[in-house]
């Protein structure tokens, strides 16, 4: 990878949430996932900023919740 490349935010948990339309793993839309390879560096960085906001706004499980 060169310094210009922006790594994919994919975390290999590829499940789309029907309610939000976002991937449960990386928080991208289907369009963002499908077009990532064609996005410019600037566009990828803009998507990464959106992902940070989406993840911060997502409901968090209760602190005492046990993983299933």
BAMARTI-735995 format. One line per 8 residues: their letters; for each residue y, z negated, x of N, C-alpha, C, O, CB. Coordinates in steps of 0.001 Angstrom, whole numbers. Glycine has a CB too. Layout:
BEGIN
A = Y Z X Y Z X Y Z X Y Z X Y Z X; ...
***
This chain:
BEGIN
XXXXXXXX = -1180 0 853 0 0 0 1238 0 895 1301 -749 1870 1 -1231 -969; 2209 829 569 3455 862 1325 4445 -124 716 4223 -650 -374 4048 2291 1348; 5531 -366 1426 6564 -1286 933 7182 -808 -371 7692 -1608 -1155 7654 -1460 1976; 7135 519 -605 7722 1081 -1821 6850 884 -3047 7345 938 -4173 7985 2545 -1630; 5564 658 -2846 4641 546 -3969 4781 -806 -4661 4983 -1840 -4024 3201 749 -3495; 4669 -760 -5969 4703 -1977 -6783 3297 -2165 -7331 2811 -1301 -8061 5783 -1889 -7950; 2623 -3276 -7001 1257 -3448 -7479 1194 -3614 -8987 2116 -4133 -9616 620 -4637 -6808; 101 -3169 -9539 -114 -3324 -10973 -239 -4799 -11327 -835 -5569 -10575 -1369 -2556 -11423
XXXXXXXX = 319 -5197 -12465 197 -6587 -12897 -1147 -6888 -13567 -1355 -7997 -14058 1322 -6923 -13848; -2050 -5922 -13591 -3356 -6110 -14230 -4105 -7268 -13569 -4167 -7368 -12344 -4196 -4810 -14151; -4676 -8145 -14411 -5463 -9281 -13911 -6912 -9182 -14390 -7647 -10169 -14374 -4838 -10622 -14374; -7314 -7984 -14813 -8684 -7706 -15254 -9129 -8558 -16439 -10306 -8898 -16561 -9633 -7919 -14111; -8192 -8897 -17302 -8486 -9510 -18604 -7893 -8541 -19616 -6829 -8793 -20183 -7877 -11005 -18750; -8580 -7448 -19834 -8045 -6324 -20600 -8454 -6407 -22066 -9414 -5770 -22499 -8518 -5001 -20001; -7706 -7203 -22814 -7947 -7384 -24241 -6598 -7301 -24939 -5682 -8064 -24632 -8670 -8751 -24542; -6482 -6374 -25875 -5213 -6235 -26585 -5136 -7232 -27740 -6083 -7377 -28513 -5039 -4794 -27108
XXXXXXXX = -4020 -7902 -27844 -3768 -8818 -28954 -3272 -7992 -30131 -2251 -7312 -30028 -2731 -9934 -28562; -3983 -8047 -31239 -3643 -7221 -32396 -2296 -7601 -33002 -1590 -6737 -33522 -4726 -7334 -33448; -1936 -8861 -32945 -684 -9315 -33539 534 -8875 -32726 1493 -8329 -33271 -694 -10827 -33673; 480 -9117 -31425 1646 -8810 -30584 1635 -7384 -30045 2685 -6833 -29714 1712 -9778 -29427; 447 -6786 -29959 348 -5459 -29358 391 -5498 -27844 590 -4471 -27196 1453 -4581 -29866; 201 -6696 -27270 254 -6869 -25821 -1126 -7204 -25277 -1956 -7796 -25968 1259 -7967 -25441; -1353 -6821 -24044 -2576 -7191 -23367 -2553 -8701 -23128 -1545 -9240 -22672 -2739 -6406 -22030; -3642 -9375 -23431 -3710 -10828 -23248 -3732 -11213 -21774 -3397 -12345 -21426 -4943 -11389 -23944
XXXXXXXX = -4119 -10294 -20916 -4165 -10584 -19484 -2828 -10388 -18788 -2347 -11288 -18099 -5194 -9720 -18827; -2226 -9219 -18965 -1010 -8890 -18210 256 -8823 -19053 1355 -8706 -18509 -1195 -7585 -17519; 119 -8894 -20363 1258 -8881 -21296 1970 -7531 -21397 3120 -7462 -21832 2254 -9924 -20880; 1278 -6450 -20991 1871 -5120 -21134 1452 -4488 -22452 433 -4855 -23037 1466 -4215 -19961; 2254 -3530 -22910 1900 -2722 -24071 929 -1635 -23618 776 -1390 -22422 3173 -2101 -24742; 278 -988 -24575 -610 122 -24218 147 1233 -23497 -372 1822 -22548 -1289 684 -25470; 1365 1521 -23938 2170 2558 -23282 2468 2182 -21830 2386 3024 -20936 3487 2784 -24050; 2813 918 -21602 3105 475 -20232 1866 557 -19350 1954 930 -18180 3647 -962 -20238
XXXXXXXX = 719 211 -19909 -530 290 -19147 -852 1749 -18823 -1142 2085 -17675 -1698 -360 -19937; -799 2603 -19830 -1174 4007 -19658 -232 4754 -18725 -661 5659 -18010 -1207 4699 -20999; 1037 4390 -18723 2025 5142 -17941 2385 4507 -16608 3189 5066 -15862 3265 5309 -18740; 1807 3347 -16288 2158 2627 -15062 2095 3528 -13833 2999 3504 -12997 1231 1434 -14872; 1052 4307 -13722 847 5156 -12548 1983 6173 -12374 2274 6590 -11254 -494 5887 -12659; 2622 6570 -13478 3684 7579 -13415 5086 6982 -13329 6050 7706 -13078 3602 8474 -14620; 5211 5688 -13532 6528 5047 -13504 7117 5064 -12094 6397 4987 -11099 6430 3601 -14017; 8427 5167 -12036 9127 5038 -10762 9099 3575 -10330 8777 2696 -11128 10594 5559 -10869
XXXXXXXX = 9430 3320 -9093 9502 1942 -8587 10451 1117 -9444 10131 -13 -9815 9961 1921 -7110; 11617 1675 -9759 12613 952 -10559 12064 617 -11942 12293 -478 -12456 13903 1782 -10690; 11349 1549 -12536 10788 1318 -13877 9710 240 -13830 9638 -608 -14720 10204 2626 -14455; 8870 271 -12793 7838 -755 -12641 8463 -2139 -12485 8002 -3107 -13089 6942 -440 -11433; 9504 -2226 -11680 10174 -3516 -11487 10802 -4005 -12789 10807 -5205 -13066 11249 -3405 -10391; 11329 -3084 -13584 11896 -3453 -14886 10804 -3981 -15819 11015 -4951 -16547 12609 -2240 -15531; 9635 -3335 -15791 8518 -3803 -16620 8096 -5194 -16159 7840 -6059 -16997 7315 -2814 -16551; 8017 -5432 -14865 7630 -6751 -14360 8592 -7841 -14842 8164 -8954 -15144 7581 -6738 -12828
XXXXXXXX = 9876 -7527 -14914 10850 -8495 -15438 10579 -8786 -16914 10648 -9934 -17355 12293 -7967 -15257; 10270 -7733 -17669 9934 -7910 -19091 8698 -8792 -19239 8642 -9652 -20118 9695 -6539 -19773; 7709 -8572 -18373 6474 -9344 -18453 6739 -10827 -18222 6160 -11681 -18894 5456 -8826 -17436; 7605 -11123 -17281 7942 -12527 -17006 8570 -13169 -18238 8266 -14315 -18566 8904 -12635 -15798; 9447 -12429 -18921 10081 -12960 -20144 9060 -13114 -21267 9071 -14106 -21995 11231 -12035 -20605; 8177 -12122 -21401 7155 -12197 -22446 6241 -13397 -22231 5932 -14129 -23172 6329 -10905 -22480; 5811 -13595 -20992 4903 -14707 -20690 5589 -16047 -20906 4964 -16993 -21387 4393 -14607 -19247; 6875 -16137 -20554 7618 -17387 -20747 7791 -17702 -22224 7822 -18870 -22612 8988 -17305 -20068
XXXXXXXX = 7902 -16667 -23051 8114 -16859 -24484 6807 -17034 -25262 6829 -17411 -26434 8881 -15687 -25045; 5678 -16762 -24618 4388 -16841 -25306 4032 -18289 -25618 4322 -19185 -24825 3281 -16194 -24455; 3412 -18520 -26754 2974 -19880 -27093 1986 -20389 -26051 1108 -19648 -25607 2332 -19916 -28502; 2127 -21634 -25668 1250 -22252 -24692 252 -23159 -25407 606 -23810 -26390 2065 -23046 -23646; -992 -23211 -24926 -1972 -24118 -25538 -1567 -25568 -25269 -913 -25847 -24265 -3406 -23841 -24989; -1944 -26484 -26148 -1623 -27896 -25906 -2178 -28356 -24565 -3216 -27869 -24118 -2179 -28778 -27036; -1492 -29286 -23930 -1881 -29777 -22617 -3280 -30387 -22620 -3977 -30333 -21607 -879 -30798 -22132; -3704 -30971 -23758 -5012 -31599 -23811 -6109 -30674 -24318 -7229 -31123 -24562 -4948 -32808 -24673
XXXX = -5807 -29392 -24480 -6800 -28425 -24965 -7855 -28191 -23886 -7533 -28056 -22705 -6121 -27079 -25365; -9087 -28147 -24297 -10206 -27913 -23388 -10540 -26421 -23422 -10581 -25819 -24495 -11456 -28787 -23780; -10777 -25825 -22252 -11187 -24412 -22250 -12543 -24262 -22930 -13406 -25136 -22839 -11246 -23855 -20800; -12705 -23144 -23607 -13986 -22930 -24308 -14954 -22151 -23475 -16073 -21886 -23915 -13768 -22213 -25617
***
